[in-house]
Amino acid sequence: MGTSNEGFTILLFLSSLFSVSLISEAADTITTVQFITENETIVSAGGGFELGFFSPGSSKNRYLGMWYQKITTRTVVWVANRETPITDASGVLKVVDPGILVLYNGSGNIVWSSNTSRSVHNPVAQLLESGNFVLRNANDDNPENFLWQSFDYPSDTLLPGMKLGKNLLVGLDRHLSSWKSEDDPAQGDYTFGMNTHGYPQLITDNVTTVMYRTGPWNGLSFSGTQNLKHNPIYEFYFVFNREEVYYGYELLNHSVVSRLVLNPNGILYRRTWVHRKQDWIIYNTSPADTCDNYGSCGAYGSCDIGNSPMCGCLDKFVPRYPKDWDMGDWSNGCMRRTPLACHEGEGFQKYSRVKLPDTQKSWFNETMTLEECGKMCSENCSCMAYANLDIRGGGTGCLLWFGDLIDIREFHTGGQDIFVRMAASELVLLELNSRRNNTDESQREDLQLPVLELTTIEKATDNFSINNKLGQGGFGPVYKGRLEDGQEIAIKRLSRISRQGIDEFKNEVICIAKLQHRNLVKLLGCCTQGEERMLIYEFMPNKSLDSFIFGLALS
């Protein structure tokens, strides 16, 4: 056994001497008569990427990897032997017949190898300027005929031109997986890839738990990715057909260096290299905020990072466990105020500017109209909601949800429309409300109260300062304010994110406007500007204010 290892070491030594001159002639390619050893690298033709052996962070283990060649801070974008490090400086990479890449350690044991279902007579391995390390026939550079390519087996980094998704014919799954730590490139706790249960969406998970999802593709971007916008740095695309489904991007300016990386904590960062600073800067992140955390507000809850609290129930829904909800535990979500009974007359309420809910329990059709989509959903009692698949050109296609709707967030701009199934009795109220509230003017006529401008209330409350907050209820917060004439007021602001409380708002206004009593705090006016629903009371720091305003807020 010792003699065999000794002979192998001598062979590698002699071969490495011979390989130096050959590699210098073809800097981006190795053949079956060439090796890459510890002190050798190959560099892509344009000098963009370099491949060789390295040790990450403070580790002494050796890995075969790829990094940016022109960037002073070594930034590794791909690692071959992630799970099987070499413990000394003895690694050798070789191309062997019939067309396989093999990585040996000093004992001659294979620690990593590529795979292929075909063989060729003259295989070579080449590092392309794109950062793709490929194995091919020496006389055939057609990408369709590559025997193997590193782009099909990403580590933690998505480079321009890579496909993040699945080949549906052969089952190849191209996904990112985090490093365990900066010192250990072995697969960590998190993966980011294409989930094809129901309509496809990109998901970050840690084996059993979904951490973040992009939402489904809507023809322009993913439903929940507000930071994925057209920009001067890169363009993105989504491909979905019978053969494959994937997301990718290309740089618009090839002098820019930009990459998408999944870090050991499960956060996706798009980083761009700034030559002047000699450093990577963060362009955007996902999750971008707490509302991006999967299911933050539970089923039928809606999240808005600009609101406090950030979670609310969709209109016509109420917290499943109100006490938990009031204490900031929203995990159990909301339930319908009026349960479904699968009776004739049930229909749908439209919610706008939202991130569409999780599509893992969905069905889709690319050619149906929205009307046909709604009809199909209404005829199936298990169908909870529907929406357009593609929002371009007025909308096409059909997306149906079965089961609870989870991971919804509301945007103040953008987002999509979704139609959620409602009990017949709720639709009657909805119809009455729509007749009475088509415009701000009609609302003001119905209410017959002085209407204050939003700017006046903002000034009176110091832009709803937390210092002026008197309390918080299920329908929203109550603030103390002072008008320009010195009068103190209390403002009950119904939650915009949940859209809940419109019926309660009207009932309260009509009731209190007609019933003025010495034991009731006086209703001075209201504000219905845009989507705001606010009631303005005189401020009375005694139990009449507490029992009346807070009582209704918590009802």
QUICORKA-V220840 format. One record per residue. SS is DSSP state (hx for helix, st for strand, lp for the rest). NEAR is the number of other C-alpha atoms within 10 Angstrom. Layout:
ss	near
SS	NEAR
SS	NEAR
//
This chain:
ss	near
lp	7
hx	8
hx	8
hx	10
hx	14
hx	14
hx	12
hx	15
hx	16
hx	11
hx	11
hx	20
hx	14
hx	11
hx	16
hx	21
hx	13
hx	14
hx	21
hx	17
hx	12
hx	17
hx	20
hx	13
hx	10
lp	15
lp	18
lp	23
st	23
st	23
lp	21
lp	17
lp	14
lp	22
st	26
st	24
lp	25
lp	19
lp	12
lp	16
lp	19
st	21
st	25
lp	23
lp	17
lp	11
lp	15
lp	18
st	25
st	24
st	24
st	22
st	24
st	21
lp	17
lp	17
lp	12
lp	9
lp	12
lp	15
lp	18
st	23
st	27
st	25
st	18
st	26
st	21
st	20
lp	18
lp	11
lp	17
lp	10
lp	12
lp	13
lp	13
st	20
st	20
st	25
st	23
lp	21
lp	18
lp	20
lp	14
lp	14
lp	21
st	22
lp	14
lp	13
lp	17
lp	17
lp	28
st	22
st	22
st	21
st	24
st	16
lp	14
lp	14
lp	26
st	24
st	22
st	17
st	25
st	18
lp	19
lp	18
lp	15
lp	17
lp	12
st	15
st	17
st	19
st	16
lp	17
lp	13
lp	15
lp	7
lp	12
lp	14
lp	14
lp	10
lp	17
st	24
st	26
st	25
st	24
st	25
lp	19
lp	16
lp	16
lp	24
lp	21
st	22
st	21
st	28
st	23
st	18
lp	15
lp	9
lp	12
lp	13
lp	9
hx	12
hx	7
hx	12
lp	16
lp	22
st	22
st	20
hx	18
hx	20
hx	20
lp	18
lp	23
lp	26
lp	27
st	22
st	24
lp	24
lp	19
lp	16
lp	22
lp	24
st	25
st	28
st	23
st	18
lp	15
lp	9
lp	9
lp	10
lp	13
st	21
st	22
lp	24
st	26
st	27
st	25
st	23
st	16
st	15
lp	12
lp	14
st	20
st	26
st	18
st	18
st	18
st	16
st	24
st	25
st	27
st	21
st	23
st	19
lp	16
lp	12
lp	17
lp	21
lp	21
st	24
st	22
st	19
st	27
st	19
lp	16
lp	10
lp	6
lp	10
st	16
st	21
st	22
st	29
st	25
st	23
st	25
st	24
lp	21
lp	16
lp	15
lp	21
st	22
lp	23
lp	26
lp	19
lp	15
lp	14
lp	17
lp	13
lp	11
lp	9
lp	9
lp	16
st	16
st	15
st	17
st	14
st	18
st	13
st	14
lp	9
lp	8
lp	12
st	17
st	21
st	23
st	20
st	17
st	19
st	16
st	18
lp	12
lp	10
lp	10
lp	8
lp	14
lp	19
st	23
st	19
st	21
st	23
st	24
lp	22
lp	21
lp	14
lp	23
lp	19
st	23
st	20
st	19
st	18
st	18
st	17
st	14
lp	12
lp	6
lp	8
lp	11
st	14
st	18
st	14
st	12
st	15
st	15
st	17
st	20
lp	21
lp	15
lp	10
hx	12
hx	22
hx	23
lp	17
lp	22
lp	27
lp	24
lp	28
lp	26
lp	24
lp	29
st	29
st	29
st	30
lp	24
lp	16
lp	12
lp	13
lp	14
lp	16
lp	19
st	27
st	32
st	28
lp	23
lp	22
lp	22
st	21
st	23
st	24
lp	20
lp	15
hx	17
hx	10
hx	14
hx	20
hx	15
lp	8
lp	13
lp	16
lp	24
lp	17
lp	19
lp	27
st	26
st	20
st	19
lp	15
lp	14
lp	13
lp	15
lp	11
lp	16
lp	10
lp	10
lp	13
lp	19
st	21
st	21
st	17
st	13
st	15
st	17
st	16
st	22
st	27
lp	27
lp	26
lp	23
lp	25
lp	17
lp	15
st	20
st	16
st	19
st	15
lp	12
lp	13
lp	17
lp	17
hx	19
hx	12
hx	13
hx	23
hx	24
hx	13
hx	15
hx	25
hx	21
lp	12
lp	11
lp	14
lp	14
st	20
st	21
st	27
st	29
st	26
lp	27
lp	25
st	21
lp	17
hx	11
hx	7
hx	8
lp	15
st	21
lp	19
st	24
st	26
st	25
st	24
st	18
lp	13
lp	17
lp	21
lp	21
lp	26
st	27
st	28
st	25
lp	19
lp	11
lp	10
lp	14
lp	20
st	20
st	17
st	22
st	19
st	21
st	23
st	24
lp	22
hx	20
hx	14
hx	18
hx	18
hx	13
hx	11
hx	14
hx	10
hx	10
hx	14
hx	11
hx	10
hx	12
lp	15
lp	10
lp	13
hx	13
hx	11
hx	12
hx	16
hx	17
hx	11
hx	13
hx	16
lp	13
lp	16
lp	13
st	17
lp	17
lp	12
hx	17
hx	11
hx	15
hx	21
hx	13
hx	14
hx	24
lp	22
lp	15
lp	14
lp	19
lp	13
hx	11
hx	10
hx	16
st	16
st	15
st	15
st	18
st	19
lp	22
lp	25
st	24
st	21
st	24
st	22
st	23
st	26
st	17
lp	13
lp	10
lp	6
lp	9
lp	11
st	15
st	22
st	27
st	27
st	27
st	23
lp	25
lp	25
lp	19
lp	27
lp	26
lp	20
lp	21
lp	19
hx	18
hx	13
hx	15
hx	20
hx	16
hx	13
hx	15
hx	19
hx	15
hx	11
hx	15
hx	16
hx	9
lp	12
lp	12
lp	9
lp	8
lp	10
lp	16
lp	22
lp	20
st	21
st	17
st	19
st	27
st	24
lp	18
lp	18
lp	9
lp	13
lp	15
lp	19
st	23
st	23
st	24
st	20
st	18
lp	20
lp	15
lp	9
lp	9
hx	12
hx	16
hx	19
hx	15
hx	13
hx	13
hx	21
hx	20
hx	11
hx	16
hx	21
lp	14
lp	9
//
